Amino acid sequence: MQSTDKRDALADTLEERLAEGELRKEIRIHILSGQVDEAIALLNRHFPRVLSEPEEVPTGRPVDRQGYIPATSIDPTHLALNLRILAFIEAARTIPLPYYPPGTKVPPSPVVPSASKDIDMLRHESSSDDANDQLLHRAQNLYSDANRLPDPNDRAKYLHELAQVGGLLAYTVPERGPMAVYMTQERREAVADMVESAILYRTGRRTLSAIEHQTRYTSVVWSILHDLNEKPPPRSAWPAGASLPPSGKTKARSGASGETVPHVTAKKSSRDKDAAEPVPRSNCRPSWTRLHRLRPV
């Protein structure tokens, strides 16, 4: 009986995690598609702690149950502002930027009119008084919220960010102006990563996958051994399947058909190599090397 109860509890936990994962996926797809208001609604419904002010502000940098410090801010105020800034950008967009989730068939590009006619049409649509009024209202609310930030450093960063993003209002077709850098898919991805990390942290989940955690650990260990000039043991003592990390010491040469193929320099014997060369530095570069700013995206 006890074994049956345990299996039922595990099944319930698995179902909860799968359902939670589907919600995170849905929120992420909304953000990557530019549907920020829909993502905010899902966050408020299913993960309210992500965007609500905590009762007690923790001191120092937050860590998850592994002791890992999230790469981006999990402060609800920062997350809410980043989402609303992205919503402002999406509202100012005049040229659609579609997103197709992995595995989705990308439809063929529709036939569009000539460039001049297309621009005239976009100008007509973007000149709507109602649309401009809504954008101005969004911008005013963002400035008001940024000015209320208690930390002067945060306040200065967000006001600077808003001054840059607010420049989108000056262009009829902002995607073809100097402010287009704020309207890329990469910005959506940065916000989506920040939100997903905060969801995992607030729900007590790992903010870092087990495989990425082990990759980081292994990379650091190999690098320290290299810096200490440690020599590896003889190959005869290695466990089956063990190998050194890639050292990157390869040269390129031209193949018979003209293509470039890697060429590894001549190796010494195993005994000479073990005695002469220290452990190579790990060249692993997992996804965590992509840095995100802690507050404004």
Stockholm file with secondary structure:
# STOCKHOLM 1.0

chainA/1-297         MQSTDKRDALADTLEERLAEGELRKEIRIHILSGQVDEAIALLNRHFPRVLSEPEEVPTGRPVDRQGYIPATSIDPTHLALNLRILAFIEAARTIPLPYYPPGTKVPPSPVVPSASKDIDMLRHESSSDDANDQLLHRAQNLYSDANRLPDPNDRAKYLHELAQVGGLLAYTVPERGPMAVYMTQERREAVADMVESAILYRTGRRTLSAIEHQTRYTSVVWSILHDLNEKPPPRSAWPAGASLPPSGKTKARSGASGETVPHVTAKKSSRDKDAAEPVPRSNCRPSWTRLHRLRPV
#=GR chainA/1-297 SS CHHHHHHHHHHHHHHHHHHHHHHHHHHHHHHHTTCHHHHHHHHHHHCHHHHSCCSSCCSSCCCCTTCCCCSSCCCHHHHHHHHHHHHHHHHHCCSCCCCCCTTCCCCCCCCCCCHHHHHHHHHHHHTCHHHHHHHHHHHHHHHHHHHTCSSHHHHHHHHHHHHHHGGGGGCSSGGGSGGGGGGSHHHHHHHHHHHHHHHHHHTTCCSSCHHHHHHHHHHHHHHHHHHTTCCCCCGGGSCTTCCCCCCCCEEEEECTTSCEEEEECCCCCHHHHHHHCCCCCCCCCCGGGSCCCSSCC
#=GC SS_cons         CHHHHHHHHHHHHHHHHHHHHHHHHHHHHHHHTTCHHHHHHHHHHHCHHHHSCCSSCCSSCCCCTTCCCCSSCCCHHHHHHHHHHHHHHHHHCCSCCCCCCTTCCCCCCCCCCCHHHHHHHHHHHHTCHHHHHHHHHHHHHHHHHHHTCSSHHHHHHHHHHHHHHGGGGGCSSGGGSGGGGGGSHHHHHHHHHHHHHHHHHHTTCCSSCHHHHHHHHHHHHHHHHHHTTCCCCCGGGSCTTCCCCCCCCEEEEECTTSCEEEEECCCCCHHHHHHHCCCCCCCCCCGGGSCCCSSCC
//
